Amino acid sequence: MKKLFLLFALTGIMTMGAVQNAQAQTWQIGSPVASSVTATLSGGTLTISGMGDMTSWGIASYVPWYNQSATITNVVIQQGVTNIGMYAFYYCTALTEVTNLAQTPQVINGNAFDGVNISACTLYVPAASLTLYQNANVWQDFGNIGTATFNLQLNSEITVTPSVIPLGGSFTASAQVKNAGTVPFAGDIGPVIFTYSEVNGYEYLGDFADIKTETDFAAGAQKDYTFINNTAGMEAGTYYLAVMWQDDNQENPTAGVVGPYNGINMVMFTVTDESGINELLRQNIKVYPNPVKDELNIESGVSTALNNQEVRVENVEIVDLQGKTVISTSLDNHSINVSSLSAGVYFLKINTDKGEHTVKIVK
């Protein structure tokens, strides 16, 4: 499998009739074969798709979506549609964006956008065809002509379960992703990991094996992803997980991190070594209460497995799920006041003279 980061019930079906369901209306509008081109109206978006010409309607009121024209805000014309019919978008007065994916501008009737102020609308087209549209009849009259792109964004926080994982253990990463762009996405989506240091910042380590392949992630759609992975080959420590994409362009593929949700596009998790010294620390350090409200107690004791040596806590840090240190202090009176923290999940990093121990806490 290629690596993500190599680059970074139908009723009334008639020839020109509508097929309706709870989500959308669909019409067959091809010419001369009606089924060759379809139009689907859903949530304010009218999508024209298929292979061949649209019908030209000699009278505007014959257009199938005529009575809903004022509700249409976006039009998407897929590659393969070769002619735009008369009065196709008549009085779509709420129209703000048109996305046309044809590499060559279609022949378009001059009345197609009658009653629409296209000088106030944006037209999105393939990047390689920008100049063609800027010089094409009717299309050139749009107030703004831009490049059509996909735009993958997180539609929820990323979660890792469990957030503290033993070496070699399995975990699940989940996220909801939305294509906020103007064209479908085709390619791979999967989780990748980073480390972080104040000196080097975030450093990419690699991607996990559970990668999802999309062939048509439509613009405006959202999908829930669950990735099942394990920590085999990793060392104990703190890591950060993001979701990345790589498109399916064979000649010039591109890759990137899925955009942030509320400004955040990754989540922190901890891998622990539950053998050796880390397991001894786990047995000899008590953290309570958990969940905590105001005072968090941390107690260490004498370890018989360490020749009766005392485990001495040197300092502690509390880190939020985004990796930001919110409390850093030496341990006085075996407790920390956490009343200032917002409700949520945090990681308590306990630095001792025998090594580091990490505990997940809930406020």
ChimeraX attribute file (.defattr): number of C-alpha atoms within 10 A of each C-alpha:
attribute: neighborCount
match mode: 1-to-1
recipient: residues
	/A:1	7
	/A:2	9
	/A:3	16
	/A:4	27
	/A:5	18
	/A:6	11
	/A:7	11
	/A:8	14
	/A:9	5
	/A:10	8
	/A:11	10
	/A:12	9
	/A:13	12
	/A:14	11
	/A:15	13
	/A:16	17
	/A:17	16
	/A:18	20
	/A:19	17
	/A:20	17
	/A:21	11
	/A:22	6
	/A:23	8
	/A:24	15
	/A:25	17
	/A:26	21
	/A:27	23
	/A:28	26
	/A:29	26
	/A:30	26
	/A:31	16
	/A:32	12
	/A:33	14
	/A:34	19
	/A:35	16
	/A:36	18
	/A:37	23
	/A:38	19
	/A:39	22
	/A:40	21
	/A:41	22
	/A:42	15
	/A:43	12
	/A:44	17
	/A:45	19
	/A:46	24
	/A:47	19
	/A:48	26
	/A:49	21
	/A:50	20
	/A:51	17
	/A:52	20
	/A:53	22
	/A:54	28
	/A:55	22
	/A:56	21
	/A:57	15
	/A:58	11
	/A:59	9
	/A:60	19
	/A:61	12
	/A:62	13
	/A:63	21
	/A:64	20
	/A:65	24
	/A:66	16
	/A:67	10
	/A:68	12
	/A:69	21
	/A:70	16
	/A:71	17
	/A:72	22
	/A:73	18
	/A:74	22
	/A:75	22
	/A:76	22
	/A:77	20
	/A:78	18
	/A:79	17
	/A:80	19
	/A:81	24
	/A:82	20
	/A:83	19
	/A:84	23
	/A:85	24
	/A:86	22
	/A:87	24
	/A:88	25
	/A:89	25
	/A:90	20
	/A:91	20
	/A:92	23
	/A:93	18
	/A:94	16
	/A:95	24
	/A:96	18
	/A:97	22
	/A:98	24
	/A:99	23
	/A:100	27
	/A:101	22
	/A:102	16
	/A:103	17
	/A:104	18
	/A:105	23
	/A:106	19
	/A:107	16
	/A:108	20
	/A:109	16
	/A:110	14
	/A:111	16
	/A:112	20
	/A:113	21
	/A:114	17
	/A:115	13
	/A:116	17
	/A:117	17
	/A:118	22
	/A:119	13
	/A:120	14
	/A:121	20
	/A:122	18
	/A:123	27
	/A:124	23
	/A:125	27
	/A:126	19
	/A:127	13
	/A:128	10
	/A:129	15
	/A:130	19
	/A:131	13
	/A:132	15
	/A:133	24
	/A:134	18
	/A:135	12
	/A:136	15
	/A:137	15
	/A:138	18
	/A:139	20
	/A:140	17
	/A:141	18
	/A:142	19
	/A:143	13
	/A:144	15
	/A:145	21
	/A:146	15
	/A:147	17
	/A:148	20
	/A:149	19
	/A:150	19
	/A:151	18
	/A:152	27
	/A:153	20
	/A:154	25
	/A:155	20
	/A:156	17
	/A:157	18
	/A:158	23
	/A:159	18
	/A:160	21
	/A:161	13
	/A:162	15
	/A:163	21
	/A:164	20
	/A:165	21
	/A:166	20
	/A:167	20
	/A:168	16
	/A:169	14
	/A:170	14
	/A:171	17
	/A:172	14
	/A:173	21
	/A:174	18
	/A:175	19
	/A:176	16
	/A:177	25
	/A:178	22
	/A:179	23
	/A:180	20
	/A:181	17
	/A:182	23
	/A:183	25
	/A:184	20
	/A:185	22
	/A:186	18
	/A:187	19
	/A:188	20
	/A:189	25
	/A:190	24
	/A:191	27
	/A:192	22
	/A:193	21
	/A:194	18
	/A:195	16
	/A:196	14
	/A:197	8
	/A:198	6
	/A:199	6
	/A:200	8
	/A:201	10
	/A:202	14
	/A:203	12
	/A:204	14
	/A:205	12
	/A:206	14
	/A:207	19
	/A:208	17
	/A:209	17
	/A:210	15
	/A:211	23
	/A:212	14
	/A:213	16
	/A:214	16
	/A:215	12
	/A:216	11
	/A:217	19
	/A:218	18
	/A:219	19
	/A:220	16
	/A:221	13
	/A:222	17
	/A:223	12
	/A:224	11
	/A:225	17
	/A:226	17
	/A:227	19
	/A:228	17
	/A:229	16
	/A:230	17
	/A:231	17
	/A:232	11
	/A:233	8
	/A:234	12
	/A:235	15
	/A:236	17
	/A:237	17
	/A:238	18
	/A:239	20
	/A:240	22
	/A:241	23
	/A:242	22
	/A:243	30
	/A:244	23
	/A:245	27
	/A:246	24
	/A:247	21
	/A:248	17
	/A:249	10
	/A:250	7
	/A:251	6
	/A:252	8
	/A:253	13
	/A:254	17
	/A:255	18
	/A:256	16
	/A:257	22
	/A:258	23
	/A:259	21
	/A:260	19
	/A:261	16
	/A:262	10
	/A:263	9
	/A:264	15
	/A:265	21
	/A:266	27
	/A:267	21
	/A:268	25
	/A:269	24
	/A:270	21
	/A:271	20
	/A:272	24
	/A:273	16
	/A:274	15
	/A:275	12
	/A:276	9
	/A:277	16
	/A:278	18
	/A:279	13
	/A:280	18
	/A:281	24
	/A:282	17
	/A:283	12
	/A:284	17
	/A:285	20
	/A:286	14
	/A:287	18
	/A:288	13
	/A:289	15
	/A:290	13
	/A:291	14
	/A:292	17
	/A:293	16
	/A:294	15
	/A:295	14
	/A:296	19
	/A:297	17
	/A:298	19
	/A:299	16
	/A:300	18
	/A:301	16
	/A:302	14
	/A:303	16
	/A:304	11
	/A:305	11
	/A:306	13
	/A:307	8
	/A:308	10
	/A:309	12
	/A:310	15
	/A:311	20
	/A:312	16
	/A:313	22
	/A:314	15
	/A:315	16
	/A:316	21
	/A:317	17
	/A:318	23
	/A:319	19
	/A:320	17
	/A:321	19
	/A:322	15
	/A:323	18
	/A:324	11
	/A:325	15
	/A:326	13
	/A:327	16
	/A:328	14
	/A:329	11
	/A:330	15
	/A:331	17
	/A:332	9
	/A:333	9
	/A:334	14
	/A:335	16
	/A:336	19
	/A:337	13
	/A:338	16
	/A:339	13
	/A:340	10
	/A:341	15
	/A:342	9
	/A:343	12
	/A:344	11
	/A:345	15
	/A:346	23
	/A:347	23
	/A:348	21
	/A:349	19
	/A:350	21
	/A:351	17
	/A:352	17
	/A:353	11
	/A:354	17
	/A:355	14
	/A:356	20
	/A:357	22
	/A:358	22
	/A:359	19
	/A:360	19
	/A:361	18
	/A:362	14
	/A:363	17
